[in-house]
Amino acid sequence: MKVQVQIRLKKGVADPEGDNTLKALNLLGFKGLSAVHSAKLFEIELGEENRETVKEQVEEMCRRLLANPVIQDYRIELIP
């Protein structure tokens, strides 16, 4: 089974990469942008097919390595 994990900064946490991208886009002439937010995307392939087992394993991966729970939120999407 394939899993996508999106990691984003929590609301209120400074996002310098997003801010710099917004400034650069404005300098390139793109107008009307109000915000840009950066995110990481991990695609993970597991040999396991049980959805609950996969979800539990990926949750543990996020808690232990992929995300910093103090400043980041994550979203897990199972792709059959």
N, CA, C and O atoms as a GROMACS GRO file, in nm:
protein
  320
    1MET      N    1   0.085  -0.118   0.000
    1MET     CA    2   0.000   0.000   0.000
    1MET      C    3   0.089   0.124   0.000
    1MET      O    4   0.196   0.126   0.062
    2LYS      N    5   0.044   0.226  -0.069
    2LYS     CA    6   0.117   0.353  -0.074
    2LYS      C    7   0.047   0.453   0.018
    2LYS      O    8  -0.075   0.455   0.029
    3VAL      N    9   0.128   0.535   0.083
    3VAL     CA   10   0.077   0.635   0.177
    3VAL      C   11   0.143   0.769   0.145
    3VAL      O   12   0.263   0.775   0.118
    4GLN      N   13   0.065   0.875   0.147
    4GLN     CA   14   0.120   1.010   0.137
    4GLN      C   15   0.102   1.079   0.272
    4GLN      O   16  -0.005   1.076   0.332
    5VAL      N   17   0.211   1.141   0.318
    5VAL     CA   18   0.209   1.215   0.443
    5VAL      C   19   0.247   1.359   0.412
    5VAL      O   20   0.356   1.386   0.363
    6GLN      N   21   0.157   1.451   0.442
    6GLN     CA   22   0.184   1.593   0.422
    6GLN      C   23   0.212   1.656   0.558
    6GLN      O   24   0.132   1.645   0.651
    7ILE      N   25   0.327   1.724   0.568
    7ILE     CA   26   0.368   1.789   0.692
    7ILE      C   27   0.362   1.940   0.668
    7ILE      O   28   0.422   1.991   0.574
    8ARG      N   29   0.290   2.011   0.755
    8ARG     CA   30   0.278   2.157   0.744
    8ARG      C   31   0.302   2.220   0.881
    8ARG      O   32   0.281   2.157   0.984
    9LEU      N   33   0.346   2.344   0.878
    9LEU     CA   34   0.363   2.417   1.002
    9LEU      C   35   0.226   2.451   1.062
    9LEU      O   36   0.131   2.478   0.988
   10LYS      N   37   0.218   2.449   1.193
   10LYS     CA   38   0.094   2.485   1.261
   10LYS      C   39   0.067   2.634   1.242
   10LYS      O   40   0.158   2.712   1.217
   11LYS      N   41  -0.060   2.671   1.254
   11LYS     CA   42  -0.097   2.813   1.248
   11LYS      C   43  -0.022   2.889   1.356
   11LYS      O   44  -0.011   2.844   1.470
   12GLY      N   45   0.029   3.006   1.319
   12GLY     CA   46   0.100   3.089   1.414
   12GLY      C   47   0.250   3.066   1.416
   12GLY      O   48   0.323   3.145   1.476
   13VAL      N   49   0.298   2.960   1.351
   13VAL     CA   50   0.442   2.932   1.344
   13VAL      C   51   0.496   3.002   1.219
   13VAL      O   52   0.440   2.988   1.110
   14ALA      N   53   0.605   3.074   1.236
   14ALA     CA   54   0.665   3.147   1.124
   14ALA      C   55   0.705   3.050   1.012
   14ALA      O   56   0.757   2.942   1.038
   15ASP      N   57   0.678   3.092   0.888
   15ASP     CA   58   0.710   3.011   0.771
   15ASP      C   59   0.799   3.093   0.677
   15ASP      O   60   0.750   3.146   0.577
   16PRO      N   61   0.929   3.106   0.708
   16PRO     CA   62   1.016   3.190   0.626
   16PRO      C   63   1.025   3.144   0.480
   16PRO      O   64   1.037   3.227   0.390
   17GLU      N   65   1.018   3.014   0.456
   17GLU     CA   66   1.024   2.966   0.317
   17GLU      C   67   0.900   3.012   0.240
   17GLU      O   68   0.911   3.058   0.126
   18GLY      N   69   0.786   3.001   0.301
   18GLY     CA   70   0.663   3.048   0.237
   18GLY      C   71   0.664   3.198   0.216
   18GLY      O   72   0.623   3.247   0.111
   19ASP      N   73   0.711   3.272   0.317
   19ASP     CA   74   0.718   3.418   0.307
   19ASP      C   75   0.812   3.462   0.195
   19ASP      O   76   0.779   3.551   0.117
   20ASN      N   77   0.928   3.398   0.186
   20ASN     CA   78   1.024   3.433   0.080
   20ASN      C   79   0.970   3.398  -0.058
   20ASN      O   80   0.994   3.470  -0.154
   21THR      N   81   0.899   3.288  -0.069
   21THR     CA   82   0.839   3.250  -0.196
   21THR      C   83   0.732   3.350  -0.237
   21THR      O   84   0.722   3.386  -0.354
   22LEU      N   85   0.653   3.395  -0.142
   22LEU     CA   86   0.551   3.497  -0.170
   22LEU      C   87   0.616   3.625  -0.222
   22LEU      O   88   0.570   3.682  -0.320
   23LYS      N   89   0.722   3.670  -0.156
   23LYS     CA   90   0.793   3.790  -0.201
   23LYS      C   91   0.848   3.772  -0.342
   23LYS      O   92   0.835   3.862  -0.425
   24ALA      N   93   0.908   3.657  -0.370
   24ALA     CA   94   0.965   3.631  -0.502
   24ALA      C   95   0.857   3.628  -0.609
   24ALA      O   96   0.877   3.681  -0.718
   25LEU      N   97   0.744   3.568  -0.580
   25LEU     CA   98   0.635   3.564  -0.676
   25LEU      C   99   0.583   3.705  -0.706
   25LEU      O  100   0.552   3.737  -0.821
   26ASN      N  101   0.573   3.787  -0.602
   26ASN     CA  102   0.531   3.926  -0.623
   26ASN      C  103   0.631   4.000  -0.710
   26ASN      O  104   0.591   4.076  -0.798
   27LEU      N  105   0.761   3.980  -0.686
   27LEU     CA  106   0.864   4.044  -0.766
   27LEU      C  107   0.860   3.998  -0.912
   27LEU      O  108   0.896   4.073  -1.002
   28LEU      N  109   0.816   3.876  -0.935
   28LEU     CA  110   0.804   3.824  -1.071
   28LEU      C  111   0.677   3.871  -1.140
   28LEU      O  112   0.651   3.835  -1.256
   29GLY      N  113   0.598   3.950  -1.070
   29GLY     CA  114   0.479   4.007  -1.132
   29GLY      C  115   0.348   3.936  -1.101
   29GLY      O  116   0.244   3.974  -1.154
   30PHE      N  117   0.352   3.834  -1.019
   30PHE     CA  118   0.228   3.766  -0.982
   30PHE      C  119   0.160   3.848  -0.873
   30PHE      O  120   0.213   3.862  -0.763
   31LYS      N  121   0.043   3.901  -0.904
   31LYS     CA  122  -0.028   3.988  -0.810
   31LYS      C  123  -0.150   3.918  -0.752
   31LYS      O  124  -0.198   3.818  -0.806
   32GLY      N  125  -0.197   3.971  -0.643
   32GLY     CA  126  -0.318   3.918  -0.581
   32GLY      C  127  -0.294   3.801  -0.488
   32GLY      O  128  -0.390   3.742  -0.438
   33LEU      N  129  -0.170   3.766  -0.464
   33LEU     CA  130  -0.140   3.656  -0.372
   33LEU      C  131  -0.147   3.708  -0.229
   33LEU      O  132  -0.094   3.815  -0.199
   34SER      N  133  -0.213   3.634  -0.143
   34SER     CA  134  -0.220   3.679  -0.004
   34SER      C  135  -0.128   3.600   0.088
   34SER      O  136  -0.086   3.650   0.192
   35ALA      N  137  -0.096   3.476   0.050
   35ALA     CA  138  -0.008   3.395   0.134
   35ALA      C  139   0.044   3.276   0.056
   35ALA      O  140  -0.021   3.228  -0.038
   36VAL      N  141   0.162   3.228   0.096
   36VAL     CA  142   0.218   3.103   0.045
   36VAL      C  143   0.266   3.025   0.167
   36VAL      O  144   0.333   3.080   0.254
   37HIS      N  145   0.230   2.898   0.173
   37HIS     CA  146   0.269   2.814   0.285
   37HIS      C  147   0.351   2.697   0.232
   37HIS      O  148   0.314   2.634   0.133
   38SER      N  149   0.461   2.668   0.297
   38SER     CA  150   0.544   2.555   0.256
   38SER      C  151   0.496   2.427   0.326
   38SER      O  152   0.435   2.432   0.433
   39ALA      N  153   0.524   2.314   0.263
   39ALA     CA  154   0.488   2.184   0.319
   39ALA      C  155   0.585   2.080   0.266
   39ALA      O  156   0.650   2.099   0.163
   40LYS      N  157   0.595   1.970   0.338
   40LYS     CA  158   0.673   1.854   0.292
   40LYS      C  159   0.574   1.744   0.257
   40LYS      O  160   0.469   1.731   0.320
   41LEU      N  161   0.609   1.665   0.156
   41LEU     CA  162   0.526   1.552   0.118
   41LEU      C  163   0.615   1.428   0.113
   41LEU      O  164   0.715   1.424   0.040
   42PHE      N  165   0.578   1.327   0.190
   42PHE     CA  166   0.648   1.198   0.188
   42PHE      C  167   0.555   1.096   0.124
   42PHE      O  168   0.438   1.088   0.160
   43GLU      N  169   0.607   1.018   0.030
   43GLU     CA  170   0.534   0.904  -0.025
   43GLU      C  171   0.603   0.779   0.027
   43GLU      O  172   0.722   0.757   0.002
   44ILE      N  173   0.528   0.698   0.097
   44ILE     CA  174   0.583   0.579   0.162
   44ILE      C  175   0.510   0.457   0.107
   44ILE      O  176   0.387   0.456   0.098
   45GLU      N  177   0.586   0.355   0.071
   45GLU     CA  178   0.527   0.229   0.025
   45GLU      C  179   0.552   0.122   0.130
   45GLU      O  180   0.665   0.100   0.173
   46LEU      N  181   0.446   0.056   0.169
   46LEU     CA  182   0.455  -0.050   0.269
   46LEU      C  183   0.404  -0.181   0.209
   46LEU      O  184   0.314  -0.181   0.125
   47GLY      N  185   0.462  -0.292   0.252
   47GLY     CA  186   0.419  -0.423   0.207
   47GLY      C  187   0.288  -0.467   0.271
   47GLY      O  188   0.224  -0.560   0.223
   48GLU      N  189   0.250  -0.401   0.378
   48GLU     CA  190   0.128  -0.433   0.452
   48GLU      C  191   0.005  -0.386   0.375
   48GLU      O  192   0.009  -0.281   0.311
   49GLU      N  193  -0.104  -0.464   0.379
   49GLU     CA  194  -0.227  -0.426   0.309
   49GLU      C  195  -0.340  -0.389   0.405
   49GLU      O  196  -0.439  -0.329   0.363
   50ASN      N  197  -0.327  -0.424   0.533
   50ASN     CA  198  -0.432  -0.392   0.629
   50ASN      C  199  -0.430  -0.242   0.658
   50ASN      O  200  -0.330  -0.190   0.708
   51ARG      N  201  -0.539  -0.173   0.627
   51ARG     CA  202  -0.545  -0.027   0.638
   51ARG      C  203  -0.519   0.022   0.780
   51ARG      O  204  -0.449   0.121   0.800
   52GLU      N  205  -0.575  -0.046   0.878
   52GLU     CA  206  -0.557  -0.004   1.018
   52GLU      C  207  -0.412  -0.019   1.062
   52GLU      O  208  -0.357   0.068   1.129
   53THR      N  209  -0.350  -0.130   1.024
   53THR     CA  210  -0.210  -0.154   1.058
   53THR      C  211  -0.121  -0.049   0.992
   53THR      O  212  -0.030   0.006   1.056
   54VAL      N  213  -0.147  -0.021   0.864
   54VAL     CA  214  -0.069   0.080   0.792
   54VAL      C  215  -0.085   0.215   0.858
   54VAL      O  216   0.014   0.286   0.881
   55LYS      N  217  -0.208   0.253   0.889
   55LYS     CA  218  -0.234   0.383   0.953
   55LYS      C  219  -0.159   0.394   1.086
   55LYS      O  220  -0.099   0.497   1.114
   56GLU      N  221  -0.163   0.288   1.166
   56GLU     CA  222  -0.092   0.288   1.295
   56GLU      C  223   0.059   0.302   1.275
   56GLU      O  224   0.124   0.378   1.347
   57GLN      N  225   0.115   0.229   1.178
   57GLN     CA  226   0.258   0.237   1.152
   57GLN      C  227   0.299   0.378   1.108
   57GLN      O  228   0.400   0.431   1.154
   58VAL      N  229   0.222   0.437   1.019
   58VAL     CA  230   0.257   0.569   0.967
   58VAL      C  231   0.238   0.676   1.074
   58VAL      O  232   0.316   0.772   1.081
   59GLU      N  233   0.136   0.661   1.158
   59GLU     CA  234   0.119   0.753   1.272
   59GLU      C  235   0.244   0.750   1.360
   59GLU      O  236   0.292   0.854   1.404
   60GLU      N  237   0.294   0.630   1.387
   60GLU     CA  238   0.414   0.615   1.470
   60GLU      C  239   0.535   0.678   1.401
   60GLU      O  240   0.618   0.742   1.466
   61MET      N  241   0.547   0.660   1.268
   61MET     CA  242   0.656   0.724   1.193
   61MET      C  243   0.650   0.876   1.207
   61MET      O  244   0.753   0.941   1.224
   62CYS      N  245   0.531   0.929   1.199
   62CYS     CA  246   0.515   1.075   1.212
   62CYS      C  247   0.553   1.122   1.351
   62CYS      O  248   0.624   1.222   1.366
   63ARG      N  249   0.506   1.052   1.452
   63ARG     CA  250   0.536   1.092   1.590
   63ARG      C  251   0.684   1.082   1.622
   63ARG      O  252   0.738   1.165   1.695
   64ARG      N  253   0.751   0.979   1.568
   64ARG     CA  254   0.890   0.953   1.606
   64ARG      C  255   0.994   1.021   1.518
   64ARG      O  256   1.106   1.047   1.563
   65LEU      N  257   0.959   1.052   1.390
   65LEU     CA  258   1.062   1.104   1.300
   65LEU      C  259   1.014   1.211   1.202
   65LEU      O  260   1.075   1.317   1.192
   66LEU      N  261   0.906   1.185   1.133
   66LEU     CA  262   0.871   1.270   1.019
   66LEU      C  263   0.824   1.409   1.057
   66LEU      O  264   0.851   1.504   0.984
   67ALA      N  265   0.754   1.424   1.168
   67ALA     CA  266   0.698   1.554   1.206
   67ALA      C  267   0.744   1.593   1.347
   67ALA      O  268   0.768   1.508   1.432
   68ASN      N  269   0.754   1.723   1.368
   68ASN     CA  270   0.780   1.778   1.500
   68ASN      C  271   0.645   1.823   1.555
   68ASN      O  272   0.593   1.926   1.513
   69PRO      N  273   0.586   1.748   1.648
   69PRO     CA  274   0.450   1.777   1.694
   69PRO      C  275   0.435   1.913   1.763
   69PRO      O  276   0.323   1.962   1.779
   70VAL      N  277   0.545   1.973   1.803
   70VAL     CA  278   0.538   2.104   1.868
   70VAL      C  279   0.501   2.213   1.767
   70VAL      O  280   0.424   2.304   1.798
   71ILE      N  281   0.558   2.203   1.645
   71ILE     CA  282   0.537   2.310   1.547
   71ILE      C  283   0.473   2.263   1.416
   71ILE      O  284   0.445   2.345   1.329
   72GLN      N  285   0.450   2.133   1.402
   72GLN     CA  286   0.397   2.083   1.275
   72GLN      C  287   0.273   1.996   1.295
   72GLN      O  288   0.258   1.926   1.395
   73ASP      N  289   0.184   2.003   1.196
   73ASP     CA  290   0.071   1.912   1.184
   73ASP      C  291   0.098   1.821   1.066
   73ASP      O  292   0.178   1.854   0.978
   74TYR      N  293   0.033   1.706   1.064
   74TYR     CA  294   0.048   1.616   0.950
   74TYR      C  295  -0.086   1.556   0.912
   74TYR      O  296  -0.177   1.544   0.993
   75ARG      N  297  -0.092   1.520   0.784
   75ARG     CA  298  -0.212   1.455   0.730
   75ARG      C  299  -0.166   1.330   0.657
   75ARG      O  300  -0.073   1.334   0.577
   76ILE      N  301  -0.234   1.219   0.684
   76ILE     CA  302  -0.200   1.091   0.624
   76ILE      C  303  -0.310   1.052   0.528
   76ILE      O  304  -0.429   1.055   0.562
   77GLU      N  305  -0.269   1.014   0.405
   77GLU     CA  306  -0.366   0.967   0.306
   77GLU      C  307  -0.321   0.831   0.256
   77GLU      O  308  -0.212   0.816   0.202
   78LEU      N  309  -0.408   0.732   0.274
   78LEU     CA  310  -0.380   0.596   0.227
   78LEU      C  311  -0.423   0.586   0.081
   78LEU      O  312  -0.533   0.628   0.045
   79ILE      N  313  -0.335   0.532  -0.002
   79ILE     CA  314  -0.364   0.517  -0.144
   79ILE      C  315  -0.359   0.368  -0.178
   79ILE      O  316  -0.251   0.309  -0.179
   80PRO      N  317  -0.474   0.308  -0.204
   80PRO     CA  318  -0.476   0.163  -0.231
   80PRO      C  319  -0.401   0.125  -0.357
   80PRO      O  320  -0.394   0.007  -0.392
   0.00000   0.00000   0.00000
